[in-house]
């Protein structure tokens, strides 16, 4: 059976492992991450999950609305060893909050909602500058989280340490 | 001029090499060389892609301050497409066939289409698509506010024609290579294989994980 690893040449599977790792870290450690430079962000999964099909001829499973991470279907998919392909994320840093759907194999973001405009924005130019900064911040946070994931994933003892914890969490 | 959007989808690109600094007025001049050119009166089916500014959608002016997005540079390009409406063609073909009392040959259909194209296209207005992007010079990063393949390809082509620098779409491998990893980590990243998590719903085996590559190698060994 051929594994469905979309974007094999671009390591799309690592994007899927990353998204699944966020879920694992959120449930295991509360979803608070201290990133490089000391910035602290909170990440949670919201109301949309799509699991990667285990092979090219199998169905992709999508769960929407409510709390899909708590559903029996989601737990079963994890127990079957499925990775997340897309998920809606809530990301918070201080008082600012972003929401976006991450397509893991391509790293494209859709349905992004930036934080509310800063109160001191008085003109359209101010608003543009504020939003531009927020777009960049969102990109940098996702990249920093991914770098954090890679540091764990690329450890020589990954499969015996974090990978083992991850496997137990998926089986739970 | 309205502010840049607060919501939507983005695709990220990275470039290698040297780009003119957007704070330099010459940057706007470079955009101007690939400015949008109208096809409003064109008499053939065509597509026009070129830079405009958020303040002026015509492509006639490129004031440096119109591109100022604070920490980034606000780029906008315009895609106009002019296509002969298929229904018009069908109506004229049906009328010609009815008058003749028989179907048109392939050659006659082609001639009818050419004739209609010449007559009708100058009267057809092009469809207009304005697409935004944010360029972050220090980060060598562009966020394109469009996820469709057509818009991505048009943007990549226009960017290259303008700056002679190719854009690379970010993906898990490229992001990893740009993430400040050590040389060993980059080496391992390039050779990474998917982890195959076990299925715990099929027989209750104890949790075991292994990379797919190892499993394939073991299978080959067993077969040998």
Interface residues (C-beta under 8 A of the other chain):
Chain A: X3 X5 X7 X9 X10 X11 X12 X13 X14 X15 X17 X18 X76 X79 X80 X81 X82 X83 X104 X105 X106 X107 X108 X109 X110 X111 X112 X113 X114 X117 X124 X125 X127 X128 X129 X130 X131 X132 X133 X134 X135 X136 X139 X143 X146 X147 X150 X151 X153 X154 X159 X163 X164 X166 X167 X168 X170 X171
Chain B: X1 X2 X3 X4 X5 X6 X7 X8 X9 X10 X11 X12 X68 X69 X70 X71 X72 X74 X134 X136 X139 X141 X143 X147 X169 X170 X171 X172 X173 X174 X175 X176 X178 X179 X180 X181 X185 X188 X189 X192 X194 X195 X196 X197 X198 X199 X200 X201 X202 X207 X208 X209 X210 X211 X212
